[in-house]
Amino acid sequence: QVQLVESGGGLVQAGGSLRLSCAASGSIFSINVMGWYRQAPGKQRELVATITSGGSTNYADSVKGRFTISRDNAKNTVYLQMNSLKPEDTAAYYCNANVKIILSTSWGNDYWGQGTQVTVSS
């Protein structure tokens, strides 16, 4: 009943910028933490950034100062502004959201987007 749809990936040159978007839809009562993860071929999926419903953020050391996570609670959307991109940022980026379902008494469940590819050329 909850879907996360990502967009904004693409091919850019090193030093360029991209903005990823992830919109959650469905029987959503509220969304706690939202975040972005990435996975490069042959590597483990890793945390990129998270943001709480109150706006508190957390970033991987590798992206601090370059990436900015934000959210629009009214739109159930999370964004990832990526600046000063490096070839090592190349990966599939996945949106994650912890969602409380309408009329559910349980704590939130994690949902994942389908992924959007970011490729940074040197």
N, C-alpha and C positions, 0 to 999 in steps of 0.2 A: 504493500500500500504506500510505500515511500520510494520515490525515485530521485536520483541525483543525476543531473545532466550537466556535463562539462563542455566548455567551449573555450576558444582562444589560443589553442596551441598552434604551432607552425614552425617554419624554418626561419631562423634569423642568424645574422653574423655576430661573432663575438663582439661584445660591447653594446649590443642592441637590447631592446626591451620587448616584453610581451605581457599581456594582462590576461590571466585565466579567470574564468567565471564558472561557478557551480551553483545551479539553482535546484533547490529541493522542493518537491511537490508531493501531494498525497494527503493522507489523514494525519496531518501534523498538528499537534497541540503546542509543542514548543521544541526548540532545538538548543541543546546545551553547547557542547564544544563542537566546533567545525574545524577541519584541518585539511592540509594538503600533504600527500606523500608522493614519493617518486620511486621509480624502479627502472634502472638501466639494464640492458641485456646482460644476463649472467650474474647479476648482483641482487642482493636482498632489497626488499622494499624498505625505504627509510623515511623517517619523519622529516618534513620540510618546515612546516609551521602550523601552529594551532591558534585558535582564538575562541575565547569563551563568549557566552551570551552577553556578558558585561563589557567585553572589549579587551580583556587581558590577552596578551599575545606571548607566544613562545616560538623561537626560531632555532633551527639547527645552526651550529656554529659556521658551517660552510656558506650560509646564505645571509647571515646577519649583515646589515648595512646595505644589502643589495635588493632583498625581497621585502615586500610589505604585504601582510595579510590584513584583510578588512572584511566587514560583513554588513549587510543590510537586513536587519531582522524583519522588517516589514515585507521584504521580498523573499525571505528565506534563502538568501544568496550569500555566498562567500567568494571573495576575490583574492587573487594573488598577483600583485604587481611585481614583475621581475625586471630589474634593471641590471646593467653591467653584466649581461649574461656571458658565461664562459662555456667552452666546449664540454666541460665536465658536468654542466647542468643538463646535458642531453639525457632525456629519460621520458618514460611515460608518467604523466602526473595524474594522480588519483585524488579525488575529493572524498572526504569522510565527514560524516555527521552523526552525532549522537542524538537520536530523535525520540521524543515522548509522543506516543500515538494518542489521538483523541479518544477519550473515554477509557483509556488503559490505566490500570492501577500499578503497572509495573514501571520500573525505572527504564530509562532510555536504552534503546538498542542502536548499535552501529550499522550504518549503511554506507555503501561505497558507490562512487560514480564509475562510469565505464572506462575512464582514462582518456587523456588527451596527450598527444605526442608533442614534445618540445625538442627540437633539434637545433643545436647551436654550432655553426661552422666557424672554423678559424680563418 
